[in-house]
Amino acid sequence: MKGFLMAALSMFGLVAPGFAQKTIRMVVKEECVPCRRMMPQTCYQVQKNGSKTWELFYENIQGFEYVAGNRYVIDVIETPRPEPVPQDLSKYTYKLGKIISVTPKISSDEGALYRVTRMNGKDMSNVPLSLSFDSTFLRIYGRSGCNNFFSAVKLNKKQTKISVKPGGGTLMACQDDQMAIEREFLATISDKTFKIALKDGKMIWTAKRKEILVFERAEGKPQPEDPAANSGGRPEKTPWNYFNQQEMKLIQMDGTAVHGTKAGIKMDMATNSFTGSNGCNRISGTMATTRNTVEFSNIMSTKMLCADEVVATTERRFMEILNSKGLTVDFAEQVLNVYDTKGKLVLMFAVDATK
């Protein structure tokens, strides 16, 4: 009888969305990777419900603040989107349920650069000493001062111990003080074994219970693994790159199609700014983005009176949404979707094909 009642309610759309929700246990790897579905973007690497195989995860997880260098175990709530599902979007939305654990990990991502901030008890924050790991964790390479270096390494499975083999590098002449630091750095790491601790964003190498090297994860491009070669590293591409400098037309607001309006924006990712129209007035401002969030600020608007009440109402609501906090985004082919803090789709922009 209960099954019959549920089926009947489903036919009339009366079943609460929670009945269709399910919780997925995910392991999220410590680095994202470039990927492509409808366009280039960046994806999580995840293992689902005990799987040992890494797979790409293309969707935004609402409420999940990801920090590269950490491996997460999380519970994610998967919810079907209300019908009809906008074209090219996933059938489901995802929201963080619970963080089970966060474990710092050494990154083998080609963009992961570790700068030396202390060596043998001395401050090295202003010295060009850095290293990166290759994707197999069998080699390190980087800057030893004014030269590039590389070396074979061996890490244990838990990444708590590393042995550095004698390596090689370029032989460019440097100033005496730079050469002294370079010689000390290479002598410090070469043919040595260290214990590794990851704490507060730092990687600390110790030997005989003594701190030897302290590294901090840094932004920037690592030196090529072969110091004589060009790295050939491709820059990370995200959906934001695709929408950069595109005329984006507002096609839906608060779940309702928008017609007869000039509302839309054009983003300049190089300057983190945008321009556009809210319907009858020109607007501009600044913006900040992450992989799945956007925040508009410093919004300015012309003050022309909107005679059409429908246009004026659209304008007020559009500005209210742009000025709100906690906006998240996801992407489909030529479409940018913006959600409020409750996960409601509040704005939908599409590339204006007429431009």
Secondary structure as UniProt FT lines:
FT   HELIX           2..11
FT   TURN            12..13
FT   HELIX           17..20
FT   STRAND          22..28
FT   STRAND          33..36
FT   STRAND          40..48
FT   TURN            49..50
FT   STRAND          55..57
FT   STRAND          61..62
FT   TURN            68..69
FT   STRAND          70..80
FT   TURN            87..88
FT   STRAND          92..104
FT   TURN            110..111
FT   STRAND          113..119
FT   TURN            120..121
FT   STRAND          122..123
FT   TURN            125..126
FT   STRAND          129..133
FT   TURN            135..136
FT   STRAND          139..144
FT   STRAND          148..155
FT   TURN            157..158
FT   STRAND          161..164
FT   STRAND          168..169
FT   HELIX           176..189
FT   TURN            190..191
FT   STRAND          192..199
FT   TURN            200..201
FT   STRAND          202..207
FT   TURN            208..209
FT   STRAND          210..218
FT   TURN            227..228
FT   HELIX           239..243
FT   STRAND          247..253
FT   TURN            254..255
FT   STRAND          256..257
FT   STRAND          264..268
FT   TURN            269..272
FT   STRAND          273..277
FT   STRAND          282..289
FT   STRAND          293..301
FT   HELIX           309..322
FT   STRAND          328..332
FT   TURN            333..334
FT   STRAND          335..339
FT   TURN            341..342
FT   STRAND          345..351
FT   TURN            353..354
//
